[in-house]
Amino acid sequence: MGKGESALNILHVGDMAGSAAITSNMCSKLDNPSVVITDDKVDAWNHGDYYQNTVRCKTTDVMIQIIKATIDNYDHVVYHDRFDIAAELDELHVDSSFMFHGNMLRQAPEMYNHVDNLESIDNLFVTTEDLIKYAPTAQLFHRPVDLYMFTINPNADRLDMGLCLTQERYIKECNILTADEEQVVLVADRIKNIRSYSEMPEFLNGFKYYYDIKYQPTHPPMLIPELSQTGLQALACGCAVWSNGIWFTKFPEINSDEWACKEFISVLEE
């Protein structure tokens, strides 16, 4: 198993949307000490700041130098959509995994073969079921939701309306999709109206409904047929969630951070 008989020391490399910080937090709680390292390609919602488990480097070169200098401290490295770093460090021959988070693999399916050919990669993960068709040997990683944070507030004064967070370029499409809904749906640019990760539970508890509309950046844009991370968080906060024409009202327990990370660690230990 590595340095300890009952624990893995895990280094997560890259974190564009906060999943690495969430995973690292629960892995550490499960006695598998974990840390995240990033360069200037970081998530805008401050997940790492909230969990205090992320080292930020000014450049990619600095990040690579730090990883090389400290690699003996880790039993396993997990690359989050960072093929460039995984390829650069493949010569270190450290037990590693690669996690595909979405658009990179959808837009460039050939990345699967490039990653699979790296000598150090022992495990491949995808974060949504639709990605398995691009990476047939990958295992599904159930994206973890921190259920200590994202809970139902029984005292919340919820607006009887829906919320849809999207990117500015998709606002028109989202307004068309929700135009015939019974309740008013607020479609907002999640970047211009950004809220930090720590603010999201209170924000989501302020609405009765969440419209989970997420597009793949293709021409024309295509709907992603999966619940997003925000959609899962909204379910945990008690919102009814609309996704691809289906209403969801129950949070899937397999996406709890403890469940998902126990399953994840068991794969790394094999």
C-alpha positions as CSV (number, residue, x, y, z in Angstrom):
1,M,0.0,0.0,0.0
2,G,3.0,2.3,0.3
3,K,4.4,4.0,3.4
4,G,1.7,2.9,5.8
5,E,-0.2,-0.2,6.4
6,S,-3.6,1.6,6.9
7,A,-3.3,4.8,5.0
8,L,-2.3,6.4,1.7
9,N,-0.7,9.8,1.4
10,I,-2.3,11.3,-1.7
11,L,-1.4,14.2,-3.8
12,H,-4.1,15.7,-6.1
13,V,-2.7,17.7,-9.0
14,G,-5.0,20.3,-10.6
15,D,-8.4,21.5,-9.5
16,M,-10.4,23.5,-12.0
17,A,-13.8,23.2,-10.4
18,G,-13.1,22.2,-6.7
19,S,-13.6,18.5,-6.9
20,A,-10.0,17.8,-5.9
21,A,-10.3,19.9,-2.8
22,I,-13.6,18.3,-1.8
23,T,-12.1,14.8,-2.4
24,S,-8.9,15.6,-0.6
25,N,-10.9,16.9,2.5
26,M,-12.8,13.7,2.9
27,C,-9.9,11.4,2.2
28,S,-8.0,13.2,5.0
29,K,-10.9,12.6,7.3
30,L,-10.8,9.0,6.4
31,D,-7.2,8.9,7.6
32,N,-5.6,9.1,4.1
33,P,-3.7,12.4,4.3
34,S,-4.3,14.4,1.1
35,V,-3.3,17.7,-0.3
36,V,-4.0,19.5,-3.6
37,I,-1.4,21.4,-5.7
38,T,-2.4,23.8,-8.5
39,D,-0.8,26.3,-10.8
40,D,-2.5,29.4,-12.1
41,K,-5.3,27.3,-13.6
42,V,-7.6,27.3,-10.5
43,D,-11.3,27.2,-9.7
44,A,-13.0,30.5,-9.2
45,W,-15.1,29.4,-6.2
46,N,-12.3,29.1,-3.6
47,H,-12.8,25.5,-2.6
48,G,-9.2,25.2,-1.6
49,D,-9.4,28.3,0.5
50,Y,-12.4,26.9,2.3
51,Y,-10.8,23.6,3.1
52,Q,-7.3,25.0,3.6
53,N,-5.8,22.0,1.7
54,T,-4.5,23.5,-1.5
55,V,-1.1,24.8,-2.4
56,R,-1.2,27.4,-5.3
57,C,1.9,27.9,-7.5
58,K,2.4,31.0,-9.7
59,T,3.3,28.9,-12.8
60,T,3.1,25.4,-14.1
61,D,6.9,25.1,-14.0
62,V,7.0,26.0,-10.3
63,M,4.3,23.4,-9.6
64,I,6.3,20.7,-11.4
65,Q,9.5,21.6,-9.5
66,I,7.6,21.4,-6.2
67,I,6.1,18.0,-7.0
68,K,9.4,16.6,-8.0
69,A,11.0,17.8,-4.8
70,T,8.3,16.4,-2.6
71,I,7.2,13.3,-4.5
72,D,8.7,10.9,-1.9
73,N,6.1,12.1,0.6
74,Y,3.3,10.6,-1.3
75,D,2.1,7.1,-2.0
76,H,-0.3,8.0,-4.8
77,V,-0.8,11.0,-7.2
78,V,-4.2,11.8,-8.8
79,Y,-4.2,14.0,-11.9
80,H,-7.4,16.0,-12.4
81,D,-7.7,16.7,-16.2
82,R,-3.9,17.6,-16.2
83,F,-2.4,15.4,-18.9
84,D,0.4,17.9,-19.4
85,I,1.6,17.3,-15.9
86,A,1.0,13.6,-15.9
87,A,3.1,13.2,-19.1
88,E,5.9,15.4,-17.7
89,L,6.1,13.4,-14.4
90,D,5.5,9.9,-15.9
91,E,9.3,9.3,-15.7
92,L,9.0,9.4,-11.9
93,H,7.1,6.1,-11.9
94,V,4.9,6.9,-8.9
95,D,1.6,5.1,-8.5
96,S,-0.9,7.4,-10.1
97,S,-4.5,7.8,-11.3
98,F,-6.1,10.1,-13.8
99,M,-9.5,11.6,-13.5
100,F,-11.4,12.9,-16.5
101,H,-13.9,15.6,-15.4
102,G,-15.8,16.3,-18.6
103,N,-15.2,18.7,-21.4
104,M,-11.6,17.8,-22.1
105,L,-12.5,14.2,-22.9
106,R,-15.8,15.1,-24.7
107,Q,-14.0,17.6,-27.0
108,A,-10.9,15.5,-27.5
109,P,-11.7,11.7,-27.1
110,E,-8.2,10.8,-28.2
111,M,-7.0,12.0,-24.8
112,Y,-8.1,8.7,-23.4
113,N,-5.4,6.8,-25.4
114,H,-2.7,9.4,-24.5
115,V,-3.4,9.0,-20.8
116,D,-3.9,5.2,-20.9
117,N,-0.4,4.9,-22.5
118,L,1.4,6.6,-19.6
119,E,3.3,4.0,-17.6
120,S,2.5,5.4,-14.2
121,I,-1.2,5.5,-14.5
122,D,-2.8,2.6,-12.7
123,N,-6.4,3.8,-12.6
124,L,-8.6,5.9,-14.9
125,F,-11.7,7.6,-13.5
126,V,-14.6,9.5,-15.1
127,T,-17.0,11.7,-13.2
128,T,-20.1,11.2,-15.2
129,E,-21.6,8.1,-16.9
130,D,-21.7,9.6,-20.3
131,L,-17.9,9.8,-20.3
132,I,-17.5,6.0,-20.1
133,K,-18.1,5.7,-23.8
134,Y,-14.9,7.7,-24.4
135,A,-12.9,5.9,-21.7
136,P,-14.1,2.3,-21.7
137,T,-11.6,1.1,-19.1
138,A,-12.3,3.9,-16.7
139,Q,-14.2,3.6,-13.4
140,L,-17.0,5.9,-12.5
141,F,-16.1,8.3,-9.7
142,H,-19.2,9.6,-8.0
143,R,-18.6,13.3,-7.5
144,P,-18.6,14.0,-3.8
145,V,-20.9,16.5,-2.1
146,D,-19.8,17.7,1.4
147,L,-22.9,16.8,3.4
148,Y,-21.5,18.7,6.4
149,M,-21.9,21.9,4.4
150,F,-24.8,21.2,2.1
151,T,-27.8,20.5,4.2
152,I,-31.4,21.5,4.4
153,N,-32.0,24.6,6.5
154,P,-35.5,24.1,8.0
155,N,-35.7,27.8,8.8
156,A,-34.8,29.0,5.3
157,D,-37.3,31.4,3.7
158,R,-37.3,29.9,0.2
159,L,-38.4,31.8,-2.8
160,D,-41.2,30.1,-4.7
161,M,-39.2,30.2,-7.9
162,G,-36.4,28.4,-9.8
163,L,-32.7,29.2,-10.1
164,C,-30.5,28.3,-13.0
165,L,-26.8,29.1,-12.9
166,T,-25.1,29.1,-16.3
167,Q,-22.5,30.9,-18.4
168,E,-23.4,34.1,-20.2
169,R,-23.2,32.5,-23.6
170,Y,-25.9,30.0,-22.7
171,I,-28.4,32.4,-21.0
172,K,-30.5,32.6,-24.1
173,E,-30.8,28.8,-24.5
174,C,-31.6,28.4,-20.8
175,N,-34.4,31.0,-21.0
176,I,-35.9,29.2,-23.9
177,L,-35.8,25.8,-22.1
178,T,-37.5,27.3,-19.0
179,A,-39.9,29.6,-20.7
180,D,-43.0,27.4,-20.2
181,E,-42.3,26.4,-16.6
182,E,-45.1,27.1,-14.0
183,Q,-42.8,29.1,-11.7
184,V,-40.5,32.0,-12.6
185,V,-36.9,30.8,-13.3
186,L,-34.0,33.2,-12.6
187,V,-31.3,32.4,-15.1
188,A,-28.0,34.0,-13.9
189,D,-24.5,34.2,-15.2
190,R,-22.6,32.2,-12.6
191,I,-19.3,34.0,-13.4
192,K,-20.5,37.6,-13.3
193,N,-22.7,36.8,-10.2
194,I,-20.1,34.6,-8.6
195,R,-20.5,33.3,-5.1
196,S,-17.8,31.7,-3.1
197,Y,-18.1,28.0,-2.3
198,S,-18.8,28.8,1.4
199,E,-21.8,30.9,0.4
200,M,-23.5,28.3,-1.8
201,P,-25.4,26.3,0.9
202,E,-27.2,29.4,2.1
203,F,-27.8,30.6,-1.4
204,L,-29.3,27.3,-2.6
205,N,-31.5,27.1,0.5
206,G,-33.1,30.3,-0.6
207,F,-34.9,28.7,-3.6
208,K,-37.5,25.9,-3.9
209,Y,-36.3,24.8,-7.4
210,Y,-33.0,24.5,-9.2
211,Y,-32.8,24.1,-13.0
212,D,-29.6,22.1,-13.7
213,I,-28.8,23.1,-17.3
214,K,-25.3,22.5,-18.4
215,Y,-23.9,22.7,-21.9
216,Q,-21.0,21.2,-23.6
217,P,-19.1,24.0,-25.5
218,T,-19.7,22.6,-29.0
219,H,-21.2,24.2,-32.0
220,P,-24.1,24.1,-31.6
221,P,-23.9,23.7,-27.8
222,M,-25.1,20.3,-26.5
223,L,-26.8,19.5,-23.2
224,I,-24.8,17.4,-20.9
225,P,-27.1,14.5,-19.8
226,E,-25.9,14.3,-16.2
227,L,-26.6,16.1,-12.9
228,S,-23.9,18.7,-12.3
229,Q,-22.0,19.3,-9.1
230,T,-24.3,22.3,-8.3
231,G,-27.3,20.2,-9.1
232,L,-26.3,17.6,-6.6
233,Q,-25.6,20.3,-4.0
234,A,-29.0,21.8,-4.6
235,L,-30.6,18.4,-4.0
236,A,-28.7,18.1,-0.7
237,C,-30.0,21.5,0.3
238,G,-33.6,20.4,-0.3
239,C,-34.3,21.9,-3.7
240,A,-36.3,20.1,-6.3
241,V,-33.9,19.8,-9.2
242,W,-34.9,19.8,-12.9
243,S,-32.4,18.1,-15.3
244,N,-32.9,17.1,-18.9
245,G,-36.7,17.2,-18.5
246,I,-36.7,15.1,-15.3
247,W,-37.4,16.2,-11.7
248,F,-35.2,14.9,-9.0
249,T,-36.1,15.3,-5.3
250,K,-33.9,12.8,-3.5
251,F,-30.1,13.2,-3.0
252,P,-28.3,10.1,-4.2
253,E,-26.3,8.8,-1.2
254,I,-23.5,7.4,-3.5
255,N,-22.6,11.1,-4.0
256,S,-22.1,11.8,-0.3
257,D,-18.4,12.7,0.2
258,E,-17.9,9.9,2.7
259,W,-19.4,7.2,0.4
260,A,-17.7,8.4,-2.7
261,C,-14.3,8.8,-1.2
262,K,-14.4,5.4,0.6
263,E,-15.1,3.8,-2.8
264,F,-12.3,5.9,-4.4
265,I,-9.7,4.9,-1.8
266,S,-10.6,1.2,-2.1
267,V,-9.7,1.4,-5.8
268,L,-6.4,3.1,-5.1
269,E,-5.6,0.4,-2.5
270,E,-6.1,-2.5,-5.0
